[in-house]
Structure formats: structure tokens, C-alpha cells
Amino acid sequence: MSNGELSLDDYLLYLREKGFKFQEDVIGFIYFGKQYTQAQDSLIKAAIEITLKTQKTFDGSFYMSLLEFFQQNHVENKKQAYRFVREKGLLPA
């Protein structure tokens, strides 16, 4: 099973296995962002990945800004999410 097919719960467990040990408040914030934006798991996972890649740690305000940006721009999947952040210069092309 690829990362894209993992549920959000399983994805967070996968990240834990890779060394990203999120505190309970961070996990709560991740789920708050999901509920607040009503985003699909794939978009939540993309926002987590992009946050970790750009900030080198989980930054809740950056994560939430990404989710809101995705929502405002009708981003619906991981591919679109990465395209948008590259266009905005947050990740290299």
C-alpha cells in the first residue's frame, strides 16, 4: 500500500515510524484543520508533507494556512497541492 492510499491515522503512524513523533496537541491540531476545512485525507496528508518539507518541523500556523489556501483555490488532490506550492515558490520546481 502506498502512502497515498493510507488513511490519515495510518499515515500519522507511518510518519511516527519514520521518526516524526508528534505530540498529542499536534495530532489534535491536524484533525482540527481537517474538520475546519472539511478536506479529504489526501489533501491533509499533502499539507502535512509540504509543511514538514518546507519548515523541517510541524508548524501549525503554516499547515493551517496551506489548508485554507487549498480551500480558497479549490485544490482537490495531492498533485494539485504540490503544483500550487511550487507555483508560489514554497518548493523547488
CORRA-V150228 format. One record per residue. N is the residue number from 1. RES is the residue in one letter. PSI is psi in whole degrees, 0 to 359 (none if undefined). BURIAL is I if it has 9 or more other C-alpha atoms within 8 Angstrom, else O. D_CENTER is the distance of its C-alpha to the mean C-alpha in Angstrom with 2 decimals. Layout:
n = (N:N)
res = (RES:RES)
psi = (PSI:PSI)
burial = (BURIAL:BURIAL)
d_center = (D_CENTER:D_CENTER)
//
This chain:
n = (1:2:3:4:5:6:7:8:9:10:11:12:13:14:15:16:17:18:19:20:21:22:23:24:25:26:27:28:29:30:31:32:33:34:35:36:37:38:39:40:41:42:43:44:45:46:47:48:49:50:51:52:53:54:55:56:57:58:59:60:61:62:63:64:65:66:67:68:69:70:71:72:73:74:75:76:77:78:79:80:81:82:83:84:85:86:87:88:89:90:91:92:93)
res = (M:S:N:G:E:L:S:L:D:D:Y:L:L:Y:L:R:E:K:G:F:K:F:Q:E:D:V:I:G:F:I:Y:F:G:K:Q:Y:T:Q:A:Q:D:S:L:I:K:A:A:I:E:I:T:L:K:T:Q:K:T:F:D:G:S:F:Y:M:S:L:L:E:F:F:Q:Q:N:H:V:E:N:K:K:Q:A:Y:R:F:V:R:E:K:G:L:L:P:A)
psi = (130:165:325:338:351:144:166:319:311:325:319:324:320:315:322:317:331:359:358:99:94:139:163:323:326:316:318:320:322:314:328:314:320:314:318:318:349:36:153:157:321:323:324:315:320:318:321:312:312:320:313:322:322:325:346:3:171:120:107:319:323:314:312:321:319:312:317:320:315:316:314:329:12:37:128:346:175:318:313:321:313:322:315:316:330:318:327:359:14:332:151:151:none)
burial = (O:O:O:O:O:I:O:I:O:O:I:O:O:O:I:I:O:O:O:O:O:O:O:O:O:I:I:O:I:I:O:O:I:I:O:O:I:O:I:O:I:I:I:I:I:I:I:I:O:I:I:I:O:O:O:O:O:I:I:I:O:O:I:I:O:I:I:I:O:I:I:O:O:O:I:O:O:I:O:I:I:I:O:O:I:I:O:O:O:O:O:O:O)
d_center = (18.84:16.05:12.43:11.86:14.41:13.23:12.68:9.86:12.74:13.79:10.53:10.60:14.25:13.75:11.82:14.71:17.16:15.86:16.55:13.48:15.28:13.41:16.01:16.49:15.76:12.21:11.70:13.53:11.46:8.21:10.68:12.30:9.49:9.46:13.21:13.65:12.07:13.08:10.21:10.47:8.74:8.14:6.28:4.18:3.99:3.95:2.00:2.48:5.06:6.05:6.38:8.30:10.15:11.30:11.97:12.99:11.99:9.58:10.61:10.22:11.82:9.82:6.48:8.90:10.54:7.86:7.66:11.41:11.92:10.49:12.72:15.62:15.62:15.39:12.53:12.58:11.02:9.17:12.44:12.77:9.41:10.60:14.03:13.39:11.88:14.79:17.17:16.29:16.94:13.75:13.93:17.30:18.50)
//
